[in-house]
Amino acid sequence: MSKIKIEACCGSVSDVVIADRLGFDQIELNSSLENGGMTPSIGTLRMAKKLTDIPLYTMIRARPQGFNYKEEDYEGMLIDAKVLIENGADGIVFGFLNDDATINVERTREMVEVIGDKPAIFHKAFDSTADLEVAIQQLIELGIKRILTGGGIGNIMDNLDVLKHLEATYGDKIDILIGGGVRNTNVKEILEHTGVKQIHFSGSELIFDQSTFTTSPNTNKDDFSYVGCSEAKMQAIIDEIRKVA
């Protein structure tokens, strides 16, 4: 739709349908957006592939909180990546750190080997690294195609200079995809300040499910809701991106 590439962060097949309707360039496919995005099921991927021709990059994440996984969980993630690629994933999104907030080079290299000729994408675990400069250089050497980043820890609007530096210094070696806290109220400033040409967002909202609310004494509808994509919020962000493109 423009020189700015837009990626939808989707947590379900229903979200993918919205992204397809709005004409996104690519999709990061997850489950459990309320937990920051987890590995989607094979069924979710297969159904999504039936409903869109947009490239689908699947998240590989075994659990919420942190990116240093126990060995058995890590091995399971490698299997997930292999099976998802066999079932049509166009690339894999993942991230491995050590306890000292450095890139786990060995595990990252092994995952890149499993992914093969598909794009290997390092998610926002990058933002939690102790030294972004060292981390991005390592990821380039490891063959990572793209990183999802908000420029480090904290509010994305406080990290615009960092994002501008990453794009200017490394953008010809690795794709910089901005994500985390992108809104229709700030996306224009983010893109204009940083010069980055790829942006990731979900336009998330709480979606109420009546089924377990009906017989519950709890009257707080938020407790019976899940996180999904809002078509209206996504469209509002896209409208602002068009002003930049």
Phi, psi and omega in degrees: 000343183192180177285346175272123179274130183248135179241130177269132172267107187247143180245005183196170175296322178300321176295321179299320178300318178297313181299321178296317181296326183273354174078037176296155179279328181203163184228134166264116185261124183232177156239166170053062178298332180295342176256018178089002179099123180233176180298127176282162178282162175299319179299319178299314179297313182298317180293319179299319179297330178289333190256353179210152173258002179291137177304134182246117178254117188266137176289141169239107182206119189278337184196160173284164175070108172080166186225019174249101190265148171298153188304317182293325177291319178299314179298322177296325178294322176298319178295315178305314181299315181298314183292321179295319176297318178298336181258016170109002177301136182272355178176172184232136179250128184200176174193133179232128177237161169267170181295339179269016177066031172253162176295132171280096188295316183297313181292321178297317178298319180295320179293318178301322178295320178296319182293327176069233185273004174276156178297132173259121187241127180263123186277197189289004166305331177307320184293341180267001180290153184291333182216104183298324182296312178296316184298314183292325177296319177296317182295323176298314180296329182279353178091019175290133182279323189209146172239141173263124186210148170252015178084016180118188181286147176105189182292130182303329182290341176273353186246016185296323179293324177296314179298320177298317179296316180299317180294314183292326185272323189238357186298339177273356181247335182207142180286130175262118180246114182279135177201154178109100179081021179280127182228166176295337181279346183231351188296323180297315179295319179302310183292317182292323182285320189269333185077005179287143186251008179226135181218145190236130179200162180242339187054047192289152175211162174277131180245121186279137174242113186292336198302319180262351177286325188306317185257010183265144174285345179285125183257006179275105184296334179299330180288350181241026183239158177232165182270129176215178181280139174259118180299321181296317180292320177300314181298322180296321178293315179301320180299322179287325178296323180299335179286339179270320187294000000 
